[in-house]
């Protein structure tokens, strides 16, 4: 399932917008769907699309607020397969700084609370809130830089992501 685009539209998109444009058609296939359906969609993607999928599912949720960044990081951290896919996807895009930030953030999370992480945890724990806030600012910058890198990767291998229309 590659995004259908006219070559002129593809060329007109900024690098930072290209990944989102390629991910957008997947959203209705997964939004509010059972996990089984999401897994089927994921399995049908190319390796590059899988990397893009993991980036967007994580970043599009985590970028909303520090609490979301905390919760989504904990959510992935307690699922070894999902964490490995996220890290592998970032590695495919050369996002080593992003990987380092996620590993650092995971290490800063209270080990015993990972599985029960809740959005309200930051309000109840000033030290955890400070640790997450500092990393959240870096996360937002790194996520933006990674979106640019993703766009460059898509331009270097467009047929992994896009089907050009006439």
N, C-alpha and C positions, 0 to 999 in steps of 0.2 A: 504494500500500500504506500505508494509514493505520492507526494503532493503534485498535482497537475498545475503547471504554471506556463505562461508564455515566457519565452526567453527574455523578452524586453522587460517583463514584470520582475523576473528573477534578477536581472541585471540592475534594476532600479532599487531593489531592496538594499538597505544598509546591512553591513555584515552583522551588526547586533540584532537586526530584525529577522534575518534569514532563518535562524533556528526555530523561532516562534512560528514563522509562516509554515515551515515544514512539519511542525508538531501539531498545529491547529486542526488538521483533518482527523487526527486521532482522538481528540477530546470527546466528540459525541459517541465514539465507539467505547469509551471507558467510563465516562462520567455517570455516577450513580448505578453502575453495573456491578453484578456479582464478581467476586475475585476470580472465579473460573473464566468468565468472559474476558477479564483483563489479562489473564495469563495467556489465553488463546490469541488475543490481539498481539501481545508482546512476542510470543513465539513466531508469529508470522512476519516479524520485522527483520530487516537486514541488520547486521551488527552495528552499523553506523546509526540506524534509526533507533536501535535499542539504547545506545549511548545517549542519544538525544532525548529519548523517552524518559530515561532515568534522571537526566539533568532537569528536565522541565517538571516532572512530577514532584521532585524534591524542591527545586528552587521556586517554582510558581506558588507553592504553599509557604515555604519557609521565609520568603522575602517580605511577607505581610507585616510582621512585627517580631520583636525579640522573643515573645512567648511562642510564636509559631516556629521560629528557628530552633528554639530549645526543644519543643515537642517533636518536630519532624526529625531532628537529629537523633533524639532518643528513640523514636519509633524505628528508624532504620538501624540504629546501633544494636537493638535487641533482635534483629532479624539478620543473621549472618549472610544468608543468600542475597537478600536485598542490599545489604551494606556492600557486599562484594561486587554486585552489579553496578551500584552507584559509583564506587571507587574505580572499577574497571572502565565505566563509561567516561568518567572524568579523565582517566589516564589516556583513553583513545583520543581525547581532544587536547592532550598535552597540558592539562590543568593541574600541574604538580603543586602549585601554591594553594589551590582549592583543596586538594587532597590533604595537604599538610594541615590546613585550617580545620578540616573535618576531623582528622585524627586527633588534633590538639583539643578540639571541642569535646569529642567523645571521651577523651581522657579526663577532662574537667568535670564531666557529669557525675553526680553521685551514684556510684556503682549499684548500691542496693535499691535505688529508686528508679532505675532506667525503665523497668517493665511497668512501673506504675506512674510514669511521668504524666503530669497534668498541666494544663495551661496556667493554672493558678499557682504553680510551684514558685515562680519568680517573685510573686507578691509576698510569699510566705518565707522567703530565704534571701536576705539581702546579699550575702556573699555569692550565692549562685546567680542572682540577678546581675551583680556587677561583673562576674565572669562572663556571662552570656552577652551582656550589653557591649562589652569591649570586643568580643568576637563578632557580634552581629554587624557592627559597623564595617569591619574587615570583610565579612561575608558579602555584604551588599556591593562593595567595590570589586571583590574578586568575582562574584557572579556576573557582574557587568562585563568585566574583562573576558571572562570565559565565554559569554554570549558572542563577543567579537571573534574569539578564536574559533568557536563553533561555526560561525558564518564563513570564515576563511577555509575551514575544513570542508564545508559543504561546497564551496566554490571550487575546491581542488578535486572533488569527486562528486559532481552534481547528480549523476545517475544513481547513486546510492540513496538519494533522498527525493529526487524530483523527476517527474516525467514531463518533458517539454511538450506543450501543445503547439499546434500550427497557428 
